[in-house]
Amino acid sequence: MIDRAMTLSHGVQAKAADVLQISRSLLQYKIKQFPPTNPLK
């Protein structure tokens, strides 16, 4: 879910958080807890 949102937002965390309808700080927490399986190149 986070991977898809980060891909759709071209790596911009604020846009990815908006896609997921969560705060940017919560997104950053989730990224720390569950690192992306397919990081952007």
Backbone as JSON Lines, residues from 0, in Angstrom:
{"i":0,"aa":"M","n":[0.82,-1.18,0.0],"ca":[0.0,0.0,0.0],"c":[0.88,1.26,0.0]}
{"i":1,"aa":"I","n":[1.85,1.3,0.89],"ca":[2.76,2.45,0.95],"c":[3.59,2.51,-0.32]}
{"i":2,"aa":"D","n":[4.06,1.36,-0.79],"ca":[4.85,1.33,-2.02],"c":[4.07,1.93,-3.19]}
{"i":3,"aa":"R","n":[2.81,1.55,-3.31],"ca":[1.98,2.04,-4.41],"c":[1.77,3.54,-4.31]}
{"i":4,"aa":"A","n":[1.5,4.03,-3.11],"ca":[1.28,5.46,-2.91],"c":[2.54,6.26,-3.23]}
{"i":5,"aa":"M","n":[3.7,5.74,-2.82],"ca":[4.96,6.43,-3.1],"c":[5.24,6.44,-4.6]}
{"i":6,"aa":"T","n":[4.88,5.38,-5.29],"ca":[5.07,5.33,-6.74],"c":[4.15,6.32,-7.43]}
{"i":7,"aa":"L","n":[2.89,6.34,-7.02],"ca":[1.93,7.27,-7.63],"c":[2.31,8.73,-7.41]}
{"i":8,"aa":"S","n":[2.96,9.01,-6.28],"ca":[3.32,10.39,-5.95],"c":[4.74,10.74,-6.39]}
{"i":9,"aa":"H","n":[5.38,9.84,-7.14],"ca":[6.75,10.05,-7.63],"c":[7.73,10.31,-6.49]}
{"i":10,"aa":"G","n":[7.53,9.64,-5.37],"ca":[8.45,9.73,-4.25],"c":[8.22,10.9,-3.29]}
{"i":11,"aa":"V","n":[7.18,11.69,-3.54],"ca":[6.89,12.84,-2.66],"c":[6.02,12.35,-1.51]}
{"i":12,"aa":"Q","n":[6.58,12.4,-0.29],"ca":[5.89,11.85,0.86],"c":[4.58,12.58,1.16]}
{"i":13,"aa":"A","n":[4.55,13.88,0.99],"ca":[3.33,14.64,1.29],"c":[2.19,14.21,0.36]}
{"i":14,"aa":"K","n":[2.5,13.99,-0.9],"ca":[1.47,13.54,-1.85],"c":[1.05,12.1,-1.57]}
{"i":15,"aa":"A","n":[2.02,11.26,-1.19],"ca":[1.71,9.86,-0.86],"c":[0.79,9.8,0.35]}
{"i":16,"aa":"A","n":[1.05,10.64,1.34],"ca":[0.2,10.68,2.53],"c":[-1.2,11.12,2.15]}
{"i":17,"aa":"D","n":[-1.31,12.08,1.23],"ca":[-2.61,12.54,0.77],"c":[-3.36,11.41,0.05]}
{"i":18,"aa":"V","n":[-2.64,10.65,-0.76],"ca":[-3.25,9.51,-1.46],"c":[-3.81,8.5,-0.46]}
{"i":19,"aa":"L","n":[-3.05,8.27,0.62],"ca":[-3.46,7.3,1.63],"c":[-4.43,7.89,2.66]}
{"i":20,"aa":"Q","n":[-4.63,9.2,2.59],"ca":[-5.49,9.93,3.52],"c":[-5.02,9.77,4.96]}
{"i":21,"aa":"I","n":[-3.7,9.93,5.14],"ca":[-3.09,9.93,6.47],"c":[-2.15,11.13,6.55]}
{"i":22,"aa":"S","n":[-1.68,11.43,7.75],"ca":[-0.75,12.55,7.9],"c":[0.64,12.14,7.4]}
{"i":23,"aa":"R","n":[1.43,13.14,7.04],"ca":[2.78,12.87,6.56],"c":[3.62,12.24,7.66]}
{"i":24,"aa":"S","n":[3.42,12.68,8.9],"ca":[4.2,12.1,10.0],"c":[3.85,10.63,10.22]}
{"i":25,"aa":"L","n":[2.58,10.28,10.06],"ca":[2.19,8.87,10.19],"c":[2.79,8.06,9.04]}
{"i":26,"aa":"L","n":[2.83,8.62,7.85],"ca":[3.45,7.94,6.72],"c":[4.93,7.7,7.0]}
{"i":27,"aa":"Q","n":[5.63,8.71,7.53],"ca":[7.04,8.56,7.84],"c":[7.25,7.47,8.89]}
{"i":28,"aa":"Y","n":[6.37,7.39,9.89],"ca":[6.45,6.35,10.91],"c":[6.28,4.97,10.26]}
{"i":29,"aa":"K","n":[5.3,4.85,9.38],"ca":[5.05,3.56,8.74],"c":[6.21,3.15,7.84]}
{"i":30,"aa":"I","n":[6.83,4.13,7.17],"ca":[7.98,3.82,6.32],"c":[9.14,3.32,7.18]}
{"i":31,"aa":"K","n":[9.33,3.9,8.36],"ca":[10.39,3.42,9.26],"c":[10.11,2.0,9.74]}
{"i":32,"aa":"Q","n":[8.84,1.73,10.08],"ca":[8.47,0.42,10.6],"c":[8.49,-0.66,9.52]}
{"i":33,"aa":"F","n":[8.08,-0.29,8.31],"ca":[7.97,-1.23,7.2],"c":[8.64,-0.62,5.98]}
{"i":34,"aa":"P","n":[9.97,-0.77,5.86],"ca":[10.68,-0.17,4.72],"c":[10.1,-0.65,3.39]}
{"i":35,"aa":"P","n":[10.14,0.22,2.37],"ca":[9.59,-0.17,1.06],"c":[10.28,-1.42,0.52]}
{"i":36,"aa":"T","n":[9.5,-2.28,-0.09],"ca":[10.04,-3.5,-0.65],"c":[10.61,-3.25,-2.04]}
{"i":37,"aa":"N","n":[10.13,-2.18,-2.68],"ca":[10.59,-1.84,-4.02],"c":[10.93,-0.35,-4.04]}
{"i":38,"aa":"P","n":[12.1,0.03,-3.5],"ca":[12.43,1.46,-3.42],"c":[12.54,2.11,-4.79]}
{"i":39,"aa":"L","n":[12.26,3.4,-4.81],"ca":[12.37,4.14,-6.06],"c":[13.81,4.16,-6.52]}
{"i":40,"aa":"K","n":[14.0,4.14,-7.84],"ca":[15.37,4.09,-8.38],"c":[15.82,5.47,-8.76]}
